[in-house]
Amino acid sequence: MSEKTQSALDIDGLTFRYASEFSLTVPSLSLSSGQSVAVIGPSGCGKTTLLHLIAGLLTPESGLLSVCGQYFGSMSTSEVDRFRGQNLGIVFQKLHLLSAISVFDNVLLAQRLARKPVDPANVDRLFERLGIAALKHKRPSTLSLGQAQRVAIARALVHRPRLLLADEPTSALDDAHANDALELLIEESASVGAALLVVTHDERVRGRLDMELDLGALR
Amino acid sequence: MTWLRLAWANLVSSPLTSSVNALLLALGTSSIVLLLLAGHQLANTMSRDAAGIDLVVGAKGSPVQLILSSIYHADVPTGNISLEEAEHWAEDPRVARAVPLSLGDSYQNIRIVGTTHDYLDVYDADVVAGRRWDGAMEAVVGAAAARETNLEVGSIFAGVHGFDGGLHEHDERMYEVVGVLGRTGTVIDRLIVTSLESVWVLHGDEDHGHDPSDDNHEGHDDHPDHDDGHDEHNDHADHDHGHDEHNDHADHEEDHHGHDDHADHEGEEGDHDHGDASLEITAMLLSYETPLAAVSLPREINSLSALQAAAPAVEISRLLQLVGVGLDGLQAFGWVLVVTAGLSLFAALYGSLRARRFELAMLRCLGATRLELFIGLALEGLLLTAFGIALGVLGGHVVMEMLGQWIEQAQGVVLTGWIWVPAEGTLVLVLLGVGALASAIPAWQAYHQDVSRTLSEG
């Protein structure tokens, strides 16, 4: 860990309201680079909403939200888009790999959209480490779920983000694969020095990360 | 570059939809291009054939028919007129050049035109082999006509009465080819040109044929056919002049074959003031000394004489308007195809947008801006449009060239696909506009996509 730990996420008294039937309040959450947190709770408690708020895809109603030292409130939509591309990596439960291009190009595209120098050799090394080097020229539709998830993790990490967000990364997987996926997220985020935030209702994740925030208990 | 490659990858990943849309657009484009090329060349050819001819004087009847028969050699003549009367107008000070034409015979469906050397000058036709004709029964052959009939300098052939072949053959007097013309790209390429006297000789002989006392009568064993031909083709024998005088005329021709002799002969004919025995021609092509002549001369001829005057420029534009209605109709059909292609492109892009909405949301998560998504999707539509247009323009030109070669073999009309009409540039721009319009709505949807809501759906 670096001498001066950088803040990856700071939340204080964050509220969000959608229409009148849904509201979310997060009193406090702080995450430094290299740290990990599991945001848990039952379905519908606002876990995904919190992840979208952190990603800048939703705008909070009130409270403080700082991501990698940035406040989104003063930024334009396209500035937020660029900031997200450069500093965040996101893995969704559904992977949404682009079907028209190879898995290798999918990962290279993420590097381009992050406005980082395109480095195929580095992507190759990443593929080696994740054990998917043999698949690089395949289309996403030809991969197994486990293989595709490794590609999605590679895509989320290729530009060395400061904060890795994962939304239900294990929910659709059997025990062995869920364990693998979680291991990968922890190891790979650590290898690039990123903070990790996993949103899940999957009990198998409990106790595996540094911190836990139970949104269900807050309500 | 990223977005162009991504757009291309997306098009290629759904090959059936993409190629059907490109083909649909190409089909519409090529039909319009084909019509533009054909219309342009048709109008060009028509005005080139009529260049240098301000007015056509002929027998009363349909002015369009007069123009068609005496300039384009495409219809039967309206009738005959007296040379004397026509020359009266030819000598008018407002007339710069007058070219008499005598029509009615053909050889292997190629029309034989009796005229003066001036006719060659109207089309800047040069003799590339042999020489110009000097007297009666000498002929020069247009470039395309020579190729089609295999006539060359020294060939001997017999003209056929009428234009469609199969009628009475003038085998009692044979033509001799003395020259072949170079290619001009005008109607003269498809004609056999001879002196006025040749036609008079043949038709003088024919009139002879009606007279049982004719000494030179040979090989005229098909009188009924012969008469039919006369009725159909406004032949020289149609007028009701005396047989005696015609015998005279024919005798003259028998005696003297020279040009100069004939001039004398004309003078002699001119002495007959009643005009009922004078030589006849089919039409006279006039060019004006001054543009002002257009104001007075046609009206004077039409009202003061038994002749009809028709201005090619007027009749061509009337004809092109008629043809234009047909071309417009076909062109409208082409535009229907283009609009269909535009709608189909829209549906395809919209469908692909729906199918890929999660991918588009993911692209935003990866750092793509809304504008970049808009550009990416618009590029997809424009790329397909450009492809369809390129295919269509190329197809239109290739089909035009193929049609042109086929028509040239069949009709001798020169049409080519290897020209560029300025209107095609406008067409390409308009078509790109159609493509842009079809892409804009899906692209706009991509721009305004709510990423958070889309991801929550998935």
Interface residues (C-beta under 8 A of the other chain):
Chain A: T48 H52 A55 L57 L58 T77 S78 D81 R82 R84 G85 Q86 L88 I90 F92 K94 H96 L97 L98 S99 A100 I101 D105 L109 A110 R112 L113 A114 R115 R155
Chain B: T2 L6 A9 N10 V12 S13 R356 F358 E359 A361 M362 L363 R364 C365 L366 G367 A368 T369 R370 L371 V451 S452 L455 S456 G458
